[in-house]
Amino acid sequence: MRISFTDEIEDGQVVYSIGRIKAATAWHASGAQPESGDWKDIALRALIRKAEDFEADAIIGVDYEVDGVQSDLAPVPLQRVAATGIAVKLKRS
C-alpha cells in the first residue's frame, strides 16, 4: 500500500478515487502510551486495512486528528487518534 501525505503519489498516476476513508484507535486515557508503536501508527495501520478492504492501491492526503472527551463515566479524560485519507486506484504500468 502506497501512502502519501499530499494529494499526489510519487511516480504514480491516480486512475480514480474510491472515496474518503477514516479509521481511529480505541478510546484511551489522555496521555497514555500504547504498548507497541504510537497512536498515529496504530491509526494508520487501521486506515491501510480499511483501504485494502476497498481494494485500493494507495491512500493520498493522509491526515490525523485527535478527538477528546471528558465524561462522568470515565475517571480521566479520554482521547483517540483518527487517520483520514482518500483511497485510490493507480494506473497499472
ChimeraX commands (.cxc) that place a marker at each C-alpha (Angstrom):
marker #1 position 0.00,0.00,0.00 radius 0.5
marker #1 position 1.41,3.36,-1.01 radius 0.5
marker #1 position 0.82,6.26,1.37 radius 0.5
marker #1 position 1.05,9.98,0.66 radius 0.5
marker #1 position 0.51,12.89,2.99 radius 0.5
marker #1 position -0.09,15.08,-0.08 radius 0.5
marker #1 position -2.68,14.74,-2.85 radius 0.5
marker #1 position -0.18,13.05,-5.16 radius 0.5
marker #1 position 1.68,9.74,-5.37 radius 0.5
marker #1 position 5.31,9.88,-6.42 radius 0.5
marker #1 position 5.76,8.04,-9.75 radius 0.5
marker #1 position 2.09,7.05,-9.71 radius 0.5
marker #1 position -0.97,8.20,-11.58 radius 0.5
marker #1 position -4.34,8.13,-9.88 radius 0.5
marker #1 position -6.90,6.48,-12.12 radius 0.5
marker #1 position -9.87,7.14,-9.87 radius 0.5
marker #1 position -10.76,7.96,-6.31 radius 0.5
marker #1 position -12.60,5.29,-4.34 radius 0.5
marker #1 position -13.50,7.77,-1.61 radius 0.5
marker #1 position -12.58,9.29,1.72 radius 0.5
marker #1 position -11.90,6.77,4.47 radius 0.5
marker #1 position -11.33,7.13,8.20 radius 0.5
marker #1 position -10.04,4.82,10.91 radius 0.5
marker #1 position -9.44,5.50,14.58 radius 0.5
marker #1 position -7.74,3.97,17.57 radius 0.5
marker #1 position -9.73,2.77,20.55 radius 0.5
marker #1 position -10.53,5.36,23.20 radius 0.5
marker #1 position -7.73,5.55,25.75 radius 0.5
marker #1 position -6.67,7.69,28.70 radius 0.5
marker #1 position -5.33,11.01,27.53 radius 0.5
marker #1 position -1.53,10.91,27.67 radius 0.5
marker #1 position -1.33,7.10,27.81 radius 0.5
marker #1 position 1.16,5.38,25.52 radius 0.5
marker #1 position 0.31,2.18,23.61 radius 0.5
marker #1 position 2.31,-0.99,24.25 radius 0.5
marker #1 position 3.65,-1.03,20.69 radius 0.5
marker #1 position 4.31,1.88,18.35 radius 0.5
marker #1 position 2.43,5.11,18.81 radius 0.5
marker #1 position -1.18,6.13,18.35 radius 0.5
marker #1 position -0.59,7.59,14.86 radius 0.5
marker #1 position 1.00,4.34,13.67 radius 0.5
marker #1 position -1.91,2.33,15.05 radius 0.5
marker #1 position -4.45,4.62,13.33 radius 0.5
marker #1 position -2.51,4.48,10.04 radius 0.5
marker #1 position -2.38,0.66,10.12 radius 0.5
marker #1 position -6.17,0.60,10.65 radius 0.5
marker #1 position -6.59,3.03,7.74 radius 0.5
marker #1 position -4.49,0.78,5.50 radius 0.5
marker #1 position -6.62,-2.26,6.42 radius 0.5
marker #1 position -9.75,-0.30,5.52 radius 0.5
marker #1 position -8.25,0.77,2.17 radius 0.5
marker #1 position -7.32,-2.85,1.44 radius 0.5
marker #1 position -10.96,-3.83,2.05 radius 0.5
marker #1 position -11.85,-1.49,-0.84 radius 0.5
marker #1 position -9.00,-2.93,-2.98 radius 0.5
marker #1 position -7.25,0.45,-3.09 radius 0.5
marker #1 position -3.68,0.71,-4.35 radius 0.5
marker #1 position -2.83,3.82,-2.34 radius 0.5
marker #1 position -4.07,6.39,0.14 radius 0.5
marker #1 position -3.48,10.07,-0.57 radius 0.5
marker #1 position -3.98,13.16,1.57 radius 0.5
marker #1 position -3.40,11.28,4.82 radius 0.5
marker #1 position -4.04,13.43,7.88 radius 0.5
marker #1 position -4.53,12.87,11.60 radius 0.5
marker #1 position -6.92,14.29,14.16 radius 0.5
marker #1 position -7.28,13.78,17.89 radius 0.5
marker #1 position -10.74,13.54,19.42 radius 0.5
marker #1 position -11.17,14.01,23.14 radius 0.5
marker #1 position -13.97,13.58,25.61 radius 0.5
marker #1 position -14.48,14.16,29.32 radius 0.5
marker #1 position -17.23,12.09,30.87 radius 0.5
marker #1 position -18.64,11.48,34.32 radius 0.5
marker #1 position -18.42,7.77,33.46 radius 0.5
marker #1 position -14.64,7.83,32.99 radius 0.5
marker #1 position -12.30,8.91,35.80 radius 0.5
marker #1 position -9.83,10.51,33.33 radius 0.5
marker #1 position -10.19,12.39,30.04 radius 0.5
marker #1 position -10.29,10.06,27.04 radius 0.5
marker #1 position -8.95,10.54,23.55 radius 0.5
marker #1 position -8.49,8.68,20.30 radius 0.5
marker #1 position -6.41,9.33,17.21 radius 0.5
marker #1 position -8.06,9.13,13.81 radius 0.5
marker #1 position -6.38,8.89,10.42 radius 0.5
marker #1 position -8.20,10.04,7.30 radius 0.5
marker #1 position -7.33,9.90,3.62 radius 0.5
marker #1 position -8.61,9.22,0.13 radius 0.5
marker #1 position -8.39,5.63,-1.10 radius 0.5
marker #1 position -7.42,5.49,-4.79 radius 0.5
marker #1 position -6.70,3.09,-7.63 radius 0.5
marker #1 position -3.47,3.67,-9.54 radius 0.5
marker #1 position -2.67,3.23,-13.21 radius 0.5
marker #1 position -1.01,-0.11,-13.92 radius 0.5
marker #1 position 2.24,0.02,-15.86 radius 0.5
marker link #1:1,2 radius 0.2
marker link #1:2,3 radius 0.2
marker link #1:3,4 radius 0.2
marker link #1:4,5 radius 0.2
marker link #1:5,6 radius 0.2
marker link #1:6,7 radius 0.2
marker link #1:7,8 radius 0.2
marker link #1:8,9 radius 0.2
marker link #1:9,10 radius 0.2
marker link #1:10,11 radius 0.2
marker link #1:11,12 radius 0.2
marker link #1:12,13 radius 0.2
marker link #1:13,14 radius 0.2
marker link #1:14,15 radius 0.2
marker link #1:15,16 radius 0.2
marker link #1:16,17 radius 0.2
marker link #1:17,18 radius 0.2
marker link #1:18,19 radius 0.2
marker link #1:19,20 radius 0.2
marker link #1:20,21 radius 0.2
marker link #1:21,22 radius 0.2
marker link #1:22,23 radius 0.2
marker link #1:23,24 radius 0.2
marker link #1:24,25 radius 0.2
marker link #1:25,26 radius 0.2
marker link #1:26,27 radius 0.2
marker link #1:27,28 radius 0.2
marker link #1:28,29 radius 0.2
marker link #1:29,30 radius 0.2
marker link #1:30,31 radius 0.2
marker link #1:31,32 radius 0.2
marker link #1:32,33 radius 0.2
marker link #1:33,34 radius 0.2
marker link #1:34,35 radius 0.2
marker link #1:35,36 radius 0.2
marker link #1:36,37 radius 0.2
marker link #1:37,38 radius 0.2
marker link #1:38,39 radius 0.2
marker link #1:39,40 radius 0.2
marker link #1:40,41 radius 0.2
marker link #1:41,42 radius 0.2
marker link #1:42,43 radius 0.2
marker link #1:43,44 radius 0.2
marker link #1:44,45 radius 0.2
marker link #1:45,46 radius 0.2
marker link #1:46,47 radius 0.2
marker link #1:47,48 radius 0.2
marker link #1:48,49 radius 0.2
marker link #1:49,50 radius 0.2
marker link #1:50,51 radius 0.2
marker link #1:51,52 radius 0.2
marker link #1:52,53 radius 0.2
marker link #1:53,54 radius 0.2
marker link #1:54,55 radius 0.2
marker link #1:55,56 radius 0.2
marker link #1:56,57 radius 0.2
marker link #1:57,58 radius 0.2
marker link #1:58,59 radius 0.2
marker link #1:59,60 radius 0.2
marker link #1:60,61 radius 0.2
marker link #1:61,62 radius 0.2
marker link #1:62,63 radius 0.2
marker link #1:63,64 radius 0.2
marker link #1:64,65 radius 0.2
marker link #1:65,66 radius 0.2
marker link #1:66,67 radius 0.2
marker link #1:67,68 radius 0.2
marker link #1:68,69 radius 0.2
marker link #1:69,70 radius 0.2
marker link #1:70,71 radius 0.2
marker link #1:71,72 radius 0.2
marker link #1:72,73 radius 0.2
marker link #1:73,74 radius 0.2
marker link #1:74,75 radius 0.2
marker link #1:75,76 radius 0.2
marker link #1:76,77 radius 0.2
marker link #1:77,78 radius 0.2
marker link #1:78,79 radius 0.2
marker link #1:79,80 radius 0.2
marker link #1:80,81 radius 0.2
marker link #1:81,82 radius 0.2
marker link #1:82,83 radius 0.2
marker link #1:83,84 radius 0.2
marker link #1:84,85 radius 0.2
marker link #1:85,86 radius 0.2
marker link #1:86,87 radius 0.2
marker link #1:87,88 radius 0.2
marker link #1:88,89 radius 0.2
marker link #1:89,90 radius 0.2
marker link #1:90,91 radius 0.2
marker link #1:91,92 radius 0.2
marker link #1:92,93 radius 0.2
view
